[in-house]
Amino acid sequence: MYRKRTNGILVAILAFAIVFTFTSCEKLRVSKLKANYHFSKANNLFREGMYRKAITEYENALKSDPNLIQAYRFLGESYKSLFKPGVETAINKELETKALDALKKAHEIEPNNKEIIYSLGDMYDKIRNFDEAEKLYLRILELEPQNMSNYYVVAEFYKRYAGEKPDSAQKAESMYLKRIEADPENPQGYAYVANYYENLPASADNIDQSMLNFDKAALFTSKRIGLQPDNAEAWLAMGINRWSKAFRFQNLTKEQRLAAARESQKAIEKARDLDPNYPEPYSWLSVLYKSVLSKLEPDKEARYNAEADRYIEKFQDLRKRAAERKKLEDELKKSG
């Protein structure tokens, strides 16, 4: 009798456990479905730039599934998209706080996720919190030391603070050079570091240093050309660099400026000859002739200006043809 009653209690407990487990699983399944529904809806709104509505849907998704990491990330990105750097208002401060809270929560859950680290670092960068942003950008390098694009991300970060933080310019330079050391046969590395030197802020107090930066850029562009001797864009980059030296640095002697201008002419003409349908070399030849050569050799000004006019006509013609080709290609894609 006792055994029968005990068996009955066990059956009842087992039945209750099955019902409870089924109910819990069902609730969990429903929560997941609701979370995914709101998350998907939020993503569509985010892609359309409707960030305020996206925020509501991301928050609804997190109510159903508090562990949905990407919802925290894109919730933070939504707030970040509404945030306006440098604007000191209560509303903007609230957007800053909520963006940081969501991104920090995503980072807390998944501390080694590169995309989340970058998102949080970018937010700190927007509010000019150099120290926190630097930690996160360097963390990306630690996680993916073989990913060359990471060096550019960190270099560009340091470059933005070159006029504010001590050693930032040197740190940026170091990142570009490390990229080259890691993959010396990749011409893109030389292109990036050349662009870096050319775009360093000009110093009125130290013209020699500014000119030295252009010469450094020319050196790396030359190395790029060594790897890509038939690349018209690389030759054009060299031509523009030498034009900049001849045009910008009026303290040089006439002979020095003319030598730089001739180097520019030679490089741009090489770009033109490598790709006769490349419009930009013709435009830059026109600029070179009118802005530098006609001024340095005034006895030839009329000829230089006439040549410049012919080059700009050629440039415009090639640009027009390129636009027509693109239009035709787009129409063919649509019809296909």
N, C-alpha and C positions, 0 to 999 in steps of 0.2 A: 504494500500500500504506500509506504514511505517512498520506495523506489519509483513508483508510478507518478507520485506527486512531484518528485525531484525532476524526473524526465520532462514533465509538463512545464515546469518552471524554466528548464534549460531551453526547451523548444520556444517558449514565449520570448526569452531573452534573445535567442538567435534570430527569431523573426523580427524583433524590435531592432536588432543590430543591422539586419539586412535592409529594413525599411529606412533606418537612419542613414546608412551608407548610401543607399540609392538616392535618398532625398538630398544628401550633401553633394554627391556627385552631380546630380541634376542641377542643383543651385550653382555649382562650380562651372558646369558646362554652359548654363545660361549666362552667367557673369562673363565668361570668356567670349561668348557670342556677342553680348552687348558691347563689351570692350572693343572687340574687333570691328563691330559696326561703326561705333563712334570714331575709332581710330582711322578707319578707311575714309569716313566722311570728312574728318579733320584734314587728312592728307590732301584730299581733293581741293578743299578750301584753301589750304596753304599754297598749293601749286597755282591757284588762281589769284593769290595775293590778298585773299580775304582773311587777314590775320586775326581780327577780333572774333569773327565767327569760328575760326579754327581753334582759338583758345578755348572757347566754350566746349567744343567737341572733344578736344584733348583732355580737358578736365573731366568730362563725362566718362571718357574711356578709363581714366585713372580711378574714378569712383568704383567702377566695376572690376578693374584689375590694377591694384596699386603697384604691381611689379612690372608693368609694361614700360620697359626702359626707354624705348624709342619715343614713347608718348611724352616722357619727361623732357627728352632732348628737343623734340620739335615744339613742345610747349614753350621751352626756353627760347628757341629760334623765333617763334611767333612774337613773343614779347620783345625780343631783340630787334626784330624787323620794325616794330612800332617805336622803339627807342630812338631818340635823336641825340647823338653825341654833342656835348657842350651846351645843351639847353637846360637851364636851371629852373625847373618848375616842379611842383609837387607831383603832378601826373607823370612827368618824365622820370622822376626819382623812383616812383612806384614801379614803373615799367622796368627800370634798371634792377631793382630789388627782386622782382618776380622772375626776371630772366635769369639772374644769378642763382636764385633759389632752385629753379627747375633744373638748370644745367648742373649745379653742384649735386643735386639729388641723383641725376643720371650718372654722374662721375663717381659718386659714392657707391652706387650699385655695381657699376662696371668700370673700375679705375684704369683698366688697360685698353679701353676702347679708343682708338686713335681719333675717330670722328668726333666723339664726345669731348675728348681732351682739346681738340682743335676748336670746337664750338665755344667751350668755356674760356680758352685762352683768347679767342677773338673778342669775347665779351669784355674781358679784363682790358684788352687792348683798346677797345672803344671808349672805356671810361678812364683810359690813360693810367691804369694800374700796372706799371711796367714790371714790378717785381713778380707779381702773381702770374702775369702773362708769360714772362720769361721762363719761369719754372715749368709751365705747361708745354711751351714750345720745345724746350730742351728735353722734356720727357718724351715727346714724339720721336726725337732723334735717338733716344735710348732704346725705344721700342722697335724702331725700324731703321737701324744705321745703314742698311744697304739701299734704302729707298732714296734715290737722288733728289726727288722733288721736295723732300723734307728740308734739305739744306736751303733751297730757295725760299721756302716758307719762313724759316728762321732768319735768313739773311734779310728778307724784305721787312720783317718785324724790326730788326735792329736798325735798318736804314731809316725807318720812320722816326726813330728817336736820335738820329745822328746829331742833331743840333741841341738836344736837351740833356742826354745822359753821357757821362764820360765813358769813353772807350766804345760807344755803340757803333761808330763808323768802323773802327778796327775789328769789332766782332762781326759786323756784316761782311767786311772784306774777307775775314777768316773763313766764314761759312762758304762763300763763293769759291775760295781757293781749295777748301776741303773737298768740295764737289768735284773740282777738276782732278785733284789727287786721287779720288776714289775711282774716277773713270776718265783717264787722260785722253782717250781716243774718241770721246764724244764731243763733237764741235759745239753742241748747245751750251756746254759749260763755259766755253770761252766767250760765246755771245752774251751770256748773262753777266759775266764779270766785266766785259767791255762796256755794256750798257750801264752797269753800276758806276764805273769810273766817270763816264760821260755825264751822268746825271747827278753827281755830287754837287751840293750847293756851291756856287761860285763865290770866291772870297775876294772882295775888293782890296782887302789889306794884304793878301798874299796871292798875287796874280801868278807868280811863278809856280805855286802849288797847283793852282787851277789848270795851268798849261801842262804841268807834269801829269795830271790826271788824264788829260786827253791823249798824251803820248803813251801812257800805260794802256789806255783803251785801245789805241792803235796797235800796240804790241800783241795784245790778246786777240784782236781781230785778225792780225797777220797769222797767228797760230791757227785760228779757225780756218783761214784760207788755205793754210798748209794741209789741213785735213779735208777741205772741200774746194779744191782749186777750180772746179767748174760750177760753183754755186754763185749765181748772179747776185743774190741777196747779200752774201758775205762781201763781195767786192763793192757793192753799193754802200754797205755799212762803213767800209774803209774810206770810200770817197766822201761820205757825209762827215766822217770824223775829221778828215784833213781840211774840208771846206770850213768846218767849225773853227779849226785852229786859225786858218787864214782870215776868217771874217771877224772873229770875236776878239782876238788878241792884237789890238792896235799898237801895243807897245813894241811888237816885233819890228825888225827892220823891213824895208820894202822887199829886200832879197829873200828874207826868211818867209815872209808871207807869200811871195810869189812861188817859192819852192813848195810850200804846202799846197798852194792852189794847183800847181802842176801835178803833184801827187794825187790830189783829188780828181783832177780831170782824167788822169790815166786810169784810176780805179773805176770811176763811173763809166768811162768808155768801155772798159773791160766787161762790166756788168751788162751794158747795152749790147755788146757783141756776142756775149754768151747767150743772151735771150732777147732777140730783136723785138719780141712782142711784149716785153716787160715795160710797162709805161713809166714807172718811177725814175729810171735813169735819165730819161729825156727831160723830165721836170727838174731834176737836180742839176743837169747840165745848164739849163736855162738860168737857174738861180746862181750857179757858180759864175757864169759869164757876166750876168748883170750886176751882182753884188760884190764881186771881188776882182775878176780879171779886167773888166772895163774900167775899174777905179785904179788899179795898179798900173795899167798900161793905157792911159787916156788917148794916146795916138791911135789905138786900135778900137776905141770905144764904139764907133759906128758899126764896125764889122762884128764885134762881140754882141752888140744889141740885136743885130739882124739875125745872127746865129741863134741867140736866145729865143727870139720870136719864132723861128722855125722849129726849135726844139719843143716849145710849149704847144705849138700846133700839133706836132707829132704826138705829144703826150695826150692831148685832148682827144685826138683821133683814136688812139689805142684804147683809152678809157671808154670811149663810146662803143667801140667794137666789143670790148669785154662785157659791157653792160648788155649789149644786144645778144651776145652768146649766152649769157646767163639767163636772160629772159626766155630765149628759145629752149634752153635746157629745162627750165622750170615748166614750160608749156608741155614739153615732151614727157616729163615725169607725170604731170597731171593726166595727160591723155593715155599714158601707159598704165 
